[in-house]
């Protein structure tokens, strides 16, 4: 059998270490408690075939932590846990790597405990904490701390370390424009890159020349006032011959306007940051180059290696979404890869709670429990009512566990309400996921699909299931506003399906994700969009990073939002609104500024040739309730309980399906 991706699956040698392919798992900063959860999280990536699995992020000194969850490698307290984690990775044939990150003047967590902040120059942090310029002795101490930490990681069984020299942390601070030093640690590029070079060289002195050291750098900071690709190239040339792998990222954690470029959002193209690594590769001849960001398309991964643009592709969210991506590509199952939608749900959840979940991979963050979940005692006939997100996932998982499944969908296709977004370019990965689920269902011998089938109590009596999963979903709410039935008024779902229904000047009622994303979709086609939201704030559904990504699109397309604004009447010229005067409650917002109404009181008429409502969903609870006592086991799943998000639907169905057959 000839592999379709020969360059992607050719080995690479870094230092004295052999890596089985060119797919590296980039660090994700996950330190789940208890420790066995973290171990299982990283082990799952190795089991899936990645060549290297990088554990992130670890701090080399107690005063350099940006957050509490950073792994302790400044002393040996965690030796047993870190050794177990390394073994869990290496026993599957992957190389275990440890990311080493000193936050420098961004060490906000350490500062909150009373430690002083240090950086290349004196300054003041955003919260007012003083920043002290690192003396020569302090810099040498930092170099030693990195080297001792790397040696400790090597002793614990890690075959490589990854120095985080990007995204606004300590090493980047020396490279950036904020470094105004005039001594040997500043000035020209040699001085600015001296810290990174010294750390790498010292690690090799401690650990041996054969011990590979990867360094993540920023090729271009991509914000006004930051440095650009010319300095990225110059930095890489300084690192050439010292680092064993130069891993090129972009942007900064500390600049909100580029946060979702560093971590590419769904509005950006696949591999959107790869050209920075490719440009650096043109100049660096002896040290391999890696790229990262928005990578999931197999053909693109192969082409990046085959064309010589880069030597390694690194994936974080891509392997969180589908940790089996490498082994699927290697064994000819590339049409079964679950591709990251870049919805940023995982990152938002992690930032809020230190929990990691994926909208379409219910296993993520729960790898340990999944390994210990008991097999069903009794195999059953399962009726799944509804073929949307929850229904498809529930059917697949029930069938995987050996149950006989009948999946009924009232429409002529599986996919549910989200099929309406098929034409939305930034939802391409969502459509691919729906098609994947349909494809997997068609291949599952334990699933019988009945399309164009409305389930009735009589049909259930005929089928006689042992268990019912009611996944009926929800329907859009049509607000009771005078004029809502006008010829120029549509529901969001109608316009998603047929965007030609929208005129040039659009008012959207509802500032949730559905309405905001629809405004972006229509703006991409040249429409002028205004969003009217009755609440004092828009609603990102708890996905604050998607909210940030949406805000960048609002700025790009000039989408206007008026909050605390209530539509009171619609006519063929537009919408009459009144201002509620309600102000947003104080609270944390990540990057997206507080929005305000267009007025404090009174009314305003918004001209529009098209009005679209996107004010929420009504769960089909009563319809689902009709089947409650028609099988010994009955479960309501997904939006027919409370309309929420894709993760709630998929994970809920996944775990309920796993529970079937216990008795």
N, C-alpha and C positions, 0 to 999 in steps of 0.2 A: 504493500500500500504506500503510495506517495503522499506525503503530507502537503497540504495546500499552502502551508506557511513555513517553508524550510528555513528562511532567515530568522523568523521569530523563534524557532525552536532549535537553532544552533547554539551550542554552549558558548560561554564567554569566560575567560580567566582574568580575574582581578587579583593582583598580588599573587599569592600562592593558592588562591581559592578558585575552585571550578563551580560555575553556576550553570545549571542544567538548561536554561533557556534565557531569553531576553526580557521576560515579563517579571518585573520586580514589584512587590507590594510596598507602596510608599507608606511612610508612617502616618498614623491617624490619631495619636495621642489618647488612646483608650486605655484606661487603667481601672477596669471594673472590679468591684468588690462583691463577694470574696474573691481571692486570688485565682481560684479555679475557673472563674468566669472569664477573666482576662486570658488565662492560658488557653482555654478552649476557643476563644475568639481568634487568637493568632494561629493556633494550630489548624483551624479550619482553612485558613488561607494556604498553608503548606500542603494540606491534604488535597486541596484543589489544584495543585501543580505549579504555584508560583516558584520562581527560582530563588528569590530572597524574600523573607518576611521581616519587615522592620518594625520593631516594637517602639512606640513613641508615646509620650516623650519623657526623657529622663534628664535630670538636672545634675550637673557636676559639683554644685555647691549649694548649701542651704540658703544662701542669700540671693540666689539668682532665679527664684521661682516666679513665674507669671501666674500660676494657679496651683491650688492645693493638690490636685491630682497628679502632678508630675512625679515620676518615679525617682526614688532615692538611690542615687549612685555616688553620693559623696562619702558614704561609709558602707560597711558591709552588712548592715542590719538585714537586708532583704536577700542575702546570698542564696538561701534555699529556694525561695520563690522564683528568683530570676534564673537560677540554674534549671529548675523544673520547666520554666517557660521556654528556655532555649532548647532543652531536650525535646519538648513537645513539637517544636518546629523542625529540628534537624532529623528527627527519626522518620520523617516523611520525605527526606531527600532535599529539603530546602536549606538555604543558608540563613541562620538567624542573625539579624542585625539589630543594633540598639541605636536609637536616635539620641544624640546628646545636644541639649539645648540650654544655653544660659541666656536669660532674657535681658540681661544688662539693665539699662535704665527703664525697661518695661517690666521689671520684676515686682509687680504690684502686690502679689500675695506675700512675698517676703517682706516688703515694706510695711504691709499691714500688721506684721508680727514684730515690727520694730527694727528691722534690718535697714541699713542705709542703701540708697540707690546709687549705682555707679554706671558711668558711661564714658564715652570718649572725651566729652567736654562737660563743664558745669552747665546746669540748667534747672528747670523746674518741670516736674511731671504734670499731667493734665489735672490731677487732683491736688496740686499745690506742693507735693512732696519734693524737697530739694534733691537734685542730682549732682553727685560729686564727680569731678574729673578723675579718671583712673591714673594713678601715678605709675611710674615705671615698675615699681615693686608690685603694684596691684595687677598690672598687666602680666608680669611674669608669673604671678600666683595663679591667674586665670589659665594661663597656658599649662601649668603643672596640674591644675585641677582637671582639665580636660584629658590630659595624658594618663593620669592616675585612674580616672573614671573609665577610660578605654581599656586599660589593663585589667581592671576589675571585671569589665564586661567579658573580655577574652577569657578570664579565669572561670567565668560562669558558663562558658560554652558558646558565646557569640562569635561568629566567624567574620564579622565585619562591624564597624561602627559608622554611623551616618552623622556627620557634624552639621547641625542646622546653622547654616551661614546666611540665611535669608529672612524675608518677611518681617523685617524690623527688629529682629533680635540682636544680641550683642555684636556679632561679627558684621552684620549689615550696618550697624550704627557707625562702625569705623569706616566702612566703605562709602557711606552715604554723604550727602551734602551737609549734614549737621556736623560732621567732623571737621572742625576748623583748626585742629592742632597743627603746630609748626615743627614738632619734633619728628623722630623717625617713625611714629605711628600715625602720621597724617601727611598732608601735602599731596605729592604725586601718587600715582596708582600703586607704586611699589610700597610706599608708606601705608596707604590705606588698606592694602591687602596683606600687610606684613603679619597681622595677628592671625589670620586664617592660615597662612603658610607656616607660621611658627607652631601653631597647634598641631597641624598635620605632621610636620617633621618630628615634633616631640612625641606624638603618639607612635610613630614608626620607631623611634628610639626606644620607647618603653616596650612595644609589642612586637617589634621585628618588621623588616621590610616586606615580608610575605603577608603580613596582616593587612587586609585592604581597608582603606579609609575612603569613604564616600563623603562628599560635601555637597549640600544643597546651597545653591546661590540664586540670586535674583538676576536674571538677564536684563530686565528692564522694569523699573518701578512703576511705569505707566501712569503716573499722576504728575500734574503740574508742580514743578519744584523738585521732583525726584530725578534720579539719574536714569539714563537711557541705555540702549543696547551697546553704544560705543564703550561705556564703562563696564558693562557686563562682559564684553569681549576682552577688554584689557585685564579685568580681574581673572578671567579664566586663563589667560596667558600667563599670569603670575602663578596660578595654581598648577599649571601644566608641569608634569614631572614630579610633583609632590603628592597630589591627590591621586587615588586609583580610579575614581569615577567622579565626574563633575555632573551634578544633577541640577538642571536648569529649570527654575520656576520663575514666577513673575509677581509683581505687585507687593503688597504689604498687608499684614494683619492690622496694622495700626492706622490705616487710611480707609475709612468707610467707603469712599467713592470707588475704590478698586477691590474691595474685599471679595466681591463675587466675580472678579476677574482672576484673582489669585485662586479662588475656588470656583471654577467657571459655572455660570448659571445656564438655565435652559435656553436663554435668548442668544447664546453664543454658539458658533459652529463647532463641530467635532474637532478635537485637537487644536483648539484656537490658540494655544500658547506654544505649539511645537516649533513655530518658525523662529522663535528666539534661540532655542537649542540648536536648530539647524544652522542659524547664522554663526553661532559660536563654533560649531563643528567645522565650519569652513576655515577657521583660523587656528584651532587647536588640533595638532596633528598626531600627538602621541598618547594623549589621555582620553579614554572613552567618555562619551557624552550621553546623558540620559535626559529624556523629556518627561513632563508630567502635566496632567490637566485635560479633562474632557475626552478621555480616551476610552473607547469601548467597541468601535467598529473593527472587526478582525482584519479586513482588507487594508484599512488605514494603518493598523499596527504593523502589518507585514511590510507595507510600502515604506514606512518610515525607516525600517531597518534595511530593507533591500536596496533602497535608493542611496543609502549612506548618509541620510540626514542626521540620524542619531544611531547610537549603538545599543541603547537600552530604552524600553518604554516602562514607565512607572505608573502604577494605578493604585489609587486609594479607594474612592467611592465605587469604581468599577468592580473591584474585587469584594467590596462589601455587598454590593448588589448581587453579584454572582461569583462566589469564591471558586467555583468550578470552571470559570472561563478558560484557564489554561488547558486543563485536561479535556474539556469539551472540544477546543480547537485542535488539540493534538490527536484526538481519536475520531475526528470526522463528525462531531456533533455540533458544528458551529451554528446550525439553525436552531439550536436549543439554548443559546446564550441569552441570559436575562440582562438587558443593557440598562445601565444607570440613566434615569430620566433627568438627572441634574436638578431635581426639585428642591434640593437642600434640606429636605425633611430630617435627614440623619444628623446633619451638622447643627441644625437649630435645636433638635431634641437633646443633643449632647451638651450644647452650651447652656441649656436651661437646667438640665438635671443630671449630667454626667452619664446618662443612659444613651445607648446607641441603638436606634431602630432604623429600618429602611422601609419606605412606603410599599415596595413590592417584593421584598425578601423578608418574610416573617421570621425566618430563622435567626437573622442578625441580632446579636446581643443576647441570644438565648441558646447558644451552641451547647452549653453544658447540659441544660435540662433536656434538650433534644436527644442527646446521646443516651440519656437514662430513661426516656419515656417508654413505658411498658407497651408491648404489642397488645392489640385487642384480644380479649378472651373469646369473644363471640363475633363472627363475621355476619354482617347484616345487609339487608336491602335498604338503601338510602335514597330517598327522594329529595332532590335539590330543586326548589322552586325559585326560578330566576337565574338568568345567565349573565349577570353583571360581574363586577369585580369580586364580590364576596362569593357568589354562586360558583364561578369558575374555580376559584381557589379551594373552596370547600369540596367541590366534586373531585378535583385532582388529588387532594390530600386523603380523602376518604377512599378513593380507588387505590392510591399508593399503599394504603394500609390493608388492602385486601377486600374491602366491602364492594358489593355490587351497587352501582350508582345509576340512577335515572335522573338526568338533568333536563328540566323542562323550561323553555323560554318562549314567551308569548309572541316575540317578534321573529323575523326571518334570519336573525344572526345573533350570535353571542356577542357580549361586550357591554351591554347595558347603556346607561345614559351617556357615558363618556365617548361613545361612538360619534356623538355629534361634533367632537373636536378633531375629527380625522383630517380636516383641511388646514388646521392651525400649524404653521411650520415649526414653532417652538415646542409643539407637543408630538413631534415625530416619534420620539422614544416611547411615549405613552401608547401611541398606535402600534408600534412594534411589539410592545409588551402584550397588548390585547391579542394581536395576531399570534404571538408565541403561545399564550394560554390556549387559544383555539386549536393551534397545531398540536400541542401536547395532549389536549383532550381527545382530538381525533385519533391519536396513536394509542390511547389507553383502552385496553381490551375490557376493562371493568366499568367503562362508562358508556351508557346509551344516551344519546342526545335526541331530544324531541323539540324541534323548532316549530314556530307557529302554533304553539300549544299553550292555551290558557288553562291553568290548573283549576279545577273545580273540586268541591267535596266529592262529587260522584266519581271523578277520575281517580282521586286518592283512594276511594273505596275499591276501585278496580285494581289499582296497583298494589294495594295492601303493603305499604312500606313498614319496616321496623323502626325507621327514624326519618324525621323530616327536618331539613334545613330550609327555613323560610327566608329567602334572600330577595324579597320583593322590591327593595329599594325605596325611593322617594320620588315625588313629582314636584316641579317648580310651583312656588306660591305665586298666585296672580293677585296683586294688591287691589284693594277696593278703593280705587281712585276714579273720580269722574273723568270719563274719556278714555279709560283703559282699553275699551273695545274698539278704539278708533283704527282706521285702516293703516295709520302710520305707526302703530304700536305693536311690538313683538316681544315674545319671551326670548331670553338669552339663548336657549337651546335652539330655537328656530333660526336665529341669525348665525350661530356657529355652523349649523348645517348648510345654510344658504346666505352667505355674507352679502350677496347682491341685493338682499332685501333692505339693507341699510343705505341711507342716503349719504350725502357729503357732510352733513352737520348732525351729529348724534348726541343725544343725552341718554346716559345710562343711569337707571335708578337702582342703587345698590353698590356699596363699596366693599364687598367681600372679594375673595379670590376670583370667583366666576366673573363678576362685573369688571374687576380691574384687568384681568387677563384678556377679556373680550375687548376692552378699550385699547389694549396694546395691539391685538390682532387687527382690529379695524383701522387703527392709526397706521399700521404698516402698509395698508392699502390706500392710504391717502385721505382717510376720513378725519374730520375734526371731532374730538370726543371730549365730553364733559361728564364727570361722575357726580351724582347727587347722592349723598349719604345722610340718612336721618340721624344716625348716632354721631356722637362727638368725635369719633375716630373711625378710620377704615379698619377692616378686619382681615388680617392675614392668616386667620385660621390657626394661629399658634406657630406658624412657620415664619419666624422673624427674618430669616435670611432670604426667603423668597420675597417677603415684603421689601427688603432692601433692594433686591434685584429688580422688582417691579418699579420701585421709585426711580432707579436709574433709567428705566425705559420711559417713565412719565416725563422725566427731564428731556430725554432725547426727542420725544415726539410731541412735547408741549401739551400733554394731557392735563386738563384742569380738574381739580377736585374741590367741592364745597361740602364740608361736613356740617352737622347740626342743621341740616336743611331738609325740609319735608315737602314732597310733591303734593299739592292740593288739587290740581286740575290739569288735565292734558287736553290740548286741542290740536288741530292740524298745523299750527304754527310753532308749537313747542310745549313747554311745561311751566305752569305757574307754581312757584315754591314760596314757602315761608320759613323764616329762620327761627329755630327753637330756643336759641339763647343758651343752650346747654354746653358747658365747656368740658373738655376732656379731663378725666381724673389724672392727677399726677402719677407717673409711673415710668418704668424703664422702656425706652424705645431704642432699638438697635439700628442706628444709621439713618432710618427714615424719619424726617422731621415731623413734628406735630403739625397737622393740617388744620386749617381754620375755615369757618364759613365766610361767604362773600358779604355777609352783613350781620349785625347784632340783633336786629328786630325788623319787623315789616316783611314785605314780600319782594320777590324779584321774578321776572319772566325770563326763562332761558329759551331762546329760539332754537328750534330743531326741526328738521324734516323727518327725523326718525327718533322714536323714543323706545328704549329697550328696558325691560324690567328684569332684575336679577337680585331679588330680595330674599332669597332663601328657598328651602325645600321642605315639603311636608312629608313625613314618613308614612308609608302605607301600612300602618299598624293594624287597622281594622281588617284590611284584606288578609294580612298575615295571620291575624288572630282566628280567622275562620277555620284554620287547619290545626289548631292547638291540640285537640283531643282525637286526632285521626291516626295517631301512631303512638306506640309506647314511649318513644323518645321524640321530643319536639324542641327545636331551637330556632329563635329569631336571630338573624345575623345581619350586621351592616346597617345601611341607612334606614331600613324599615323599623329600627329601634330609635336611633337618633342620627340624623344626617351629620356626618363628620368628614372624614377624609379617607384617602385610599388605604393608608396604613391600618386604620381602625377596621375597615372592611376586610382586607386581606388577612391580617393577623387574627382577627376574631374568627373568621371562617377556618383558618388553618388549625387553630388550637381546638376549636369545637369539634372539627372533624377528627382530630386525634383522640378526643374523649369518647367517641362512639365505640361501643362494643366492650366497655368495661364490665357490663353485666348483661 
